[in-house]
Amino acid sequence: MDRLTHAEINRIRQTRGATALLFITDRCPVGCGHCSVDSRPDSPRITDFDLFEQIVDRLSADPVRTMIGVSGGEPFVERRGLSYAARRITEAGKDLVVYTSGVWGRAADPPRWIHEVLARCRCVYLSTDAYHEAGTGPERFTGAARAIAGHDLPIVVQVVDQGDALGRAEELLVQAFGAGWAQYAELVATQGLPHGRGAAIFERPQRVPGRTLGACELVISPVIRYDGRVTACCNESVLMGGGPAALRRDCTSGEEVGHAVEEFQQNPLYRAMGTAGGGALTAHPRFTDLADREFADICGLCWAMTRRVVPEQDDLLLSAIDLVGRGAHR
């Protein structure tokens, strides 16, 4: 089986309907100063396991999705939930990708249940930077990296590109694997997000006219939280209750979660946002005044457009723009 690289995972995530992200817990013991979802050691976690299992079962039964990501918070603080999700998702024939800080890597040999989860993954995203290292220390990162590699899993090391963070991450990989670390892991630079605690650290991007903004490739990949909240995209502020209410649904059963995911998937505005893009949508008569209004990012433009759309009304022009956008992507 081919190794699942960062580029391949991104390609799958940008395929409509192919992926979803399971946000398995708000809790995380690391306490990074830049956390975009404000996770803390005492943040909420799974309490309704019946609902959680319904959610996982519904995702696992989805005939279209081929890859499910699991994030948080720190997924490995949820032994029962993560073990169940890993088993059900992979038994359904789907690829499992887990995002972790590696805080569990302190022991020379992690507990058996962690090995059982790792054995079911196709790839593991392992984060490190000055903020993570302050909470985990280098030993946990290197211990987690070695444990993951022990299952012959590709590792994607995500690093907030700030100062010498990339150089420091490479030093840690050398400590874990020696000079040949690149056969075990790839380094991926990311930008700090001005959400959660990160709002006090990272500046928002320079504002630009709406007509200059492109497509949002991740609006076609929904996020499902352990408590039944479903969001149309990966924006952390939306998941935590910010932005337009129309971008999220609070569900009380796996069946409702399935309906919400499908509703977002078929929404003509979000379909067009993911193909033609926000700038192209400003040509729509409903949004022309947004062409020259300035926004910090595509999310701001999407929020403004979302607040103007009446879900109960068909908009054939939006559907047409989506079709044109899909044609341009071929």
C-alpha positions as CSV (number, residue, x, y, z in Angstrom):
1,M,0.0,0.0,0.0
2,D,1.4,3.4,-1.0
3,R,2.4,5.8,1.8
4,L,-0.2,8.5,2.4
5,T,1.7,11.8,2.0
6,H,0.6,15.3,2.9
7,A,0.1,16.1,-0.8
8,E,-2.0,13.1,-1.3
9,I,-4.1,13.9,1.8
10,N,-4.7,17.4,0.5
11,R,-5.7,16.0,-2.8
12,I,-8.3,13.8,-1.2
13,R,-9.5,16.6,1.1
14,Q,-10.1,18.8,-2.0
15,T,-12.3,16.1,-3.5
16,R,-16.0,16.9,-2.8
17,G,-17.5,14.4,-0.4
18,A,-14.4,12.3,0.0
19,T,-13.5,13.3,3.6
20,A,-14.7,14.5,6.9
21,L,-13.0,15.6,10.2
22,L,-14.1,14.1,13.5
23,F,-13.4,16.6,16.3
24,I,-13.2,14.1,19.1
25,T,-12.6,16.3,22.1
26,D,-12.1,19.9,23.3
27,R,-9.7,18.7,26.0
28,C,-5.9,18.9,25.7
29,P,-3.3,18.8,28.5
30,V,-0.6,20.7,26.6
31,G,-1.9,24.3,27.0
32,C,-0.2,25.8,23.9
33,G,-0.4,29.6,23.9
34,H,-1.4,29.7,20.3
35,C,-4.3,27.1,20.4
36,S,-6.9,28.1,17.8
37,V,-9.7,26.3,19.6
38,D,-8.7,27.3,23.1
39,S,-8.3,23.7,24.3
40,R,-7.4,23.3,28.0
41,P,-6.9,20.4,30.5
42,D,-10.4,20.9,31.8
43,S,-12.2,21.6,28.5
44,P,-15.3,19.5,27.6
45,R,-14.9,16.0,26.4
46,I,-17.2,13.1,25.4
47,T,-20.0,12.5,28.0
48,D,-22.7,11.1,25.8
49,F,-21.1,7.9,24.4
50,D,-24.3,6.7,22.8
51,L,-24.5,9.8,20.6
52,F,-20.8,9.7,19.9
53,E,-21.0,6.1,18.7
54,Q,-24.0,7.0,16.5
55,I,-21.9,9.7,15.0
56,V,-19.0,7.4,14.3
57,D,-21.2,4.7,12.9
58,R,-22.9,7.2,10.6
59,L,-19.6,8.4,9.3
60,S,-18.3,4.9,8.9
61,A,-21.4,3.9,6.9
62,D,-21.1,6.8,4.5
63,P,-20.6,5.2,1.1
64,V,-18.8,8.1,-0.5
65,R,-16.2,9.3,2.1
66,T,-12.9,7.4,1.8
67,M,-10.9,9.2,4.5
68,I,-11.7,10.4,8.0
69,G,-9.5,12.7,10.0
70,V,-9.6,12.7,13.8
71,S,-8.5,15.9,15.7
72,G,-9.2,17.9,18.8
73,G,-8.1,19.0,21.4
74,E,-5.8,16.1,21.8
75,P,-7.4,12.9,20.5
76,F,-5.3,10.6,22.6
77,V,-6.9,11.9,25.9
78,E,-10.0,10.1,24.7
79,R,-9.0,6.4,25.1
80,R,-12.5,5.0,24.8
81,G,-13.7,7.3,22.0
82,L,-10.5,7.2,19.9
83,S,-10.3,3.4,20.2
84,Y,-13.9,3.0,19.1
85,A,-13.6,5.5,16.2
86,A,-10.3,4.0,15.0
87,R,-11.8,0.5,14.9
88,R,-15.2,1.4,13.3
89,I,-13.7,3.7,10.7
90,T,-11.1,1.3,9.5
91,E,-13.3,-1.7,9.6
92,A,-15.5,0.2,7.2
93,G,-12.6,0.3,4.8
94,K,-11.8,4.0,5.2
95,D,-8.4,5.6,5.7
96,L,-7.8,7.0,9.2
97,V,-5.6,10.1,9.7
98,V,-5.0,11.3,13.3
99,Y,-3.7,14.8,14.4
100,T,-1.8,14.8,17.7
101,S,0.7,16.8,19.7
102,G,2.5,13.6,20.8
103,V,1.9,14.4,24.5
104,W,1.5,10.6,25.0
105,G,5.1,9.9,23.9
106,R,6.7,10.3,27.3
107,A,6.9,6.5,28.0
108,A,9.6,4.6,26.1
109,D,6.9,2.3,25.0
110,P,3.3,3.7,25.0
111,P,0.4,1.7,26.3
112,R,-0.9,-1.1,24.2
113,W,-4.2,0.7,23.3
114,I,-2.1,3.5,21.7
115,H,-0.3,1.0,19.5
116,E,-3.6,-0.5,18.5
117,V,-4.8,2.9,17.3
118,L,-1.6,3.7,15.5
119,A,-1.8,0.3,13.8
120,R,-5.1,1.4,12.2
121,C,-3.8,4.8,10.9
122,R,-2.7,5.5,7.4
123,C,-0.8,8.7,8.4
124,V,-0.3,10.7,11.6
125,Y,0.1,14.5,11.8
126,L,2.5,15.3,14.7
127,S,2.7,19.0,15.7
128,T,5.7,20.8,17.1
129,D,6.9,24.4,17.6
130,A,7.9,26.6,20.4
131,Y,4.4,26.6,21.8
132,H,4.0,22.8,21.7
133,E,7.5,22.1,23.0
134,A,6.9,24.3,26.0
135,G,4.1,22.0,27.0
136,T,5.4,18.6,26.0
137,G,9.2,18.9,26.0
138,P,11.4,17.3,23.3
139,E,11.4,13.8,24.8
140,R,7.6,13.4,24.2
141,F,7.9,14.5,20.6
142,T,10.7,12.2,19.8
143,G,9.1,9.3,21.7
144,A,5.9,9.8,19.8
145,A,7.7,10.0,16.5
146,R,9.5,6.8,17.1
147,A,6.3,5.0,18.2
148,I,4.5,6.1,15.0
149,A,7.4,5.1,12.8
150,G,7.5,1.8,14.5
151,H,4.2,1.0,12.7
152,D,5.8,2.0,9.4
153,L,3.5,5.0,9.3
154,P,4.3,8.3,7.4
155,I,4.6,11.2,9.7
156,V,3.7,14.8,8.7
157,V,5.3,17.2,11.2
158,Q,3.3,20.4,11.2
159,V,5.2,23.5,12.4
160,V,4.0,27.1,12.7
161,D,6.4,29.0,10.6
162,Q,7.7,31.5,13.1
163,G,11.3,32.3,14.0
164,D,13.5,29.2,13.8
165,A,10.7,26.7,14.3
166,L,11.4,24.7,11.2
167,G,15.1,24.4,12.1
168,R,14.2,23.3,15.6
169,A,11.7,20.7,14.3
170,E,14.5,19.3,12.1
171,E,16.8,19.0,15.1
172,L,14.1,17.0,16.9
173,L,13.7,14.7,14.0
174,V,17.4,14.1,13.8
175,Q,17.3,13.2,17.5
176,A,14.5,10.8,16.8
177,F,15.8,9.2,13.6
178,G,19.3,10.4,12.8
179,A,20.4,12.1,9.6
180,G,18.1,10.0,7.5
181,W,14.9,11.4,9.2
182,A,13.4,12.3,5.9
183,Q,12.5,8.7,5.2
184,Y,10.3,8.7,8.2
185,A,8.7,12.2,8.2
186,E,8.0,15.3,6.1
187,L,8.1,18.9,7.5
188,V,5.1,21.1,6.6
189,A,5.1,24.8,7.5
190,T,1.8,26.2,8.6
191,Q,0.5,29.7,9.5
192,G,-0.7,30.5,13.0
193,L,-4.4,31.1,13.1
194,P,-5.9,34.2,14.8
195,H,-8.6,32.2,16.6
196,G,-8.9,31.0,20.2
197,R,-5.7,31.9,22.2
198,G,-4.0,32.5,18.8
199,A,-6.0,35.7,18.4
200,A,-3.7,37.3,21.0
201,I,-0.5,36.2,19.1
202,F,-1.1,36.1,15.4
203,E,-2.1,39.1,13.3
204,R,-4.9,38.8,10.9
205,P,-4.0,39.0,7.2
206,Q,-4.1,42.3,5.3
207,R,-7.6,43.0,4.2
208,V,-8.3,42.7,0.4
209,P,-11.3,43.3,-1.8
210,G,-13.8,40.5,-2.0
211,R,-13.4,40.2,-5.8
212,T,-9.7,39.1,-5.4
213,L,-10.4,36.1,-3.1
214,G,-10.3,32.6,-4.6
215,A,-11.9,29.3,-3.8
216,C,-12.2,27.8,-0.4
217,E,-11.0,24.2,-0.9
218,L,-12.1,23.0,2.5
219,V,-15.7,24.2,2.6
220,I,-16.5,20.8,1.0
221,S,-15.0,18.9,4.0
222,P,-17.3,19.1,7.0
223,V,-16.3,18.9,10.7
224,I,-18.3,16.8,13.1
225,R,-17.8,17.3,16.8
226,Y,-18.2,14.6,19.4
227,D,-21.4,16.3,20.8
228,G,-23.3,16.4,17.5
229,R,-22.3,19.8,16.2
230,V,-21.6,19.8,12.4
231,T,-20.0,22.6,10.6
232,A,-19.8,23.2,6.9
233,C,-16.0,23.8,7.0
234,C,-12.9,23.7,9.2
235,N,-13.1,27.3,10.6
236,E,-12.4,27.0,14.4
237,S,-14.5,30.1,15.2
238,V,-17.6,28.5,13.6
239,L,-17.1,25.3,15.5
240,M,-16.9,27.2,18.7
241,G,-20.1,29.2,18.1
242,G,-18.8,32.2,16.1
243,G,-19.9,33.4,12.7
244,P,-23.3,32.8,11.1
245,A,-25.4,30.2,12.7
246,A,-26.3,28.8,9.3
247,L,-22.8,27.4,9.0
248,R,-23.4,24.8,11.8
249,R,-26.0,22.4,13.0
250,D,-26.4,21.0,16.5
251,C,-27.6,17.4,16.1
252,T,-29.0,14.9,18.6
253,S,-28.5,11.7,16.7
254,G,-26.3,10.0,14.1
255,E,-29.2,10.3,11.6
256,E,-29.4,14.1,12.1
257,V,-25.6,14.3,11.7
258,G,-25.9,12.5,8.4
259,H,-28.6,14.8,7.2
260,A,-26.6,17.9,8.2
261,V,-23.5,16.7,6.4
262,E,-25.5,16.0,3.2
263,E,-27.3,19.4,3.5
264,F,-24.0,21.2,3.7
265,Q,-22.6,19.1,0.8
266,Q,-25.5,20.1,-1.5
267,N,-25.7,23.8,-0.4
268,P,-25.3,25.7,-3.7
269,L,-23.4,28.6,-2.1
270,Y,-20.8,26.4,-0.4
271,R,-20.5,24.3,-3.6
272,A,-19.8,27.4,-5.6
273,M,-17.4,28.8,-2.9
274,G,-15.4,25.6,-3.3
275,T,-15.2,25.7,-7.1
276,A,-15.7,29.1,-8.7
277,G,-14.6,30.9,-5.5
278,G,-15.6,33.9,-3.5
279,G,-14.3,36.5,-6.0
280,A,-16.3,35.0,-8.8
281,L,-19.4,34.9,-6.6
282,T,-19.3,38.7,-6.2
283,A,-20.6,38.8,-9.8
284,H,-23.9,37.4,-8.5
285,P,-26.5,40.3,-8.2
286,R,-27.0,39.5,-4.5
287,F,-23.3,40.0,-3.7
288,T,-22.1,42.7,-6.1
289,D,-21.5,45.2,-3.3
290,L,-19.1,42.8,-1.7
291,A,-16.7,43.0,-4.7
292,D,-15.0,46.1,-3.4
293,R,-15.6,45.5,0.3
294,E,-12.4,44.4,2.1
295,F,-12.0,41.2,4.0
296,A,-9.2,39.6,6.0
297,D,-9.8,36.2,4.4
298,I,-12.2,34.0,2.4
299,C,-14.0,33.2,5.6
300,G,-15.1,36.8,6.1
301,L,-16.5,37.0,2.6
302,C,-18.2,33.6,3.0
303,W,-19.8,34.8,6.3
304,A,-21.1,37.9,4.6
305,M,-22.6,35.9,1.7
306,T,-24.1,33.2,4.1
307,R,-26.0,35.9,5.9
308,R,-27.8,36.9,2.7
309,V,-28.8,33.5,1.4
310,V,-32.3,32.2,2.2
311,P,-31.9,28.4,2.5
312,E,-35.5,27.7,1.6
313,Q,-35.2,29.4,-1.8
314,D,-33.6,27.8,-4.8
315,D,-30.9,29.9,-6.5
316,L,-30.3,28.6,-10.0
317,L,-27.6,31.2,-10.6
318,L,-25.5,29.9,-7.7
319,S,-25.9,26.4,-9.0
320,A,-24.8,27.6,-12.5
321,I,-21.8,29.3,-11.0
322,D,-20.8,26.1,-9.3
323,L,-21.1,24.1,-12.5
324,V,-18.9,26.7,-14.4
325,G,-16.4,26.5,-11.5
326,R,-16.3,22.7,-11.6
327,G,-15.7,22.9,-15.4
328,A,-12.7,25.3,-14.9
329,H,-11.2,22.8,-12.3
330,R,-11.1,19.9,-14.8
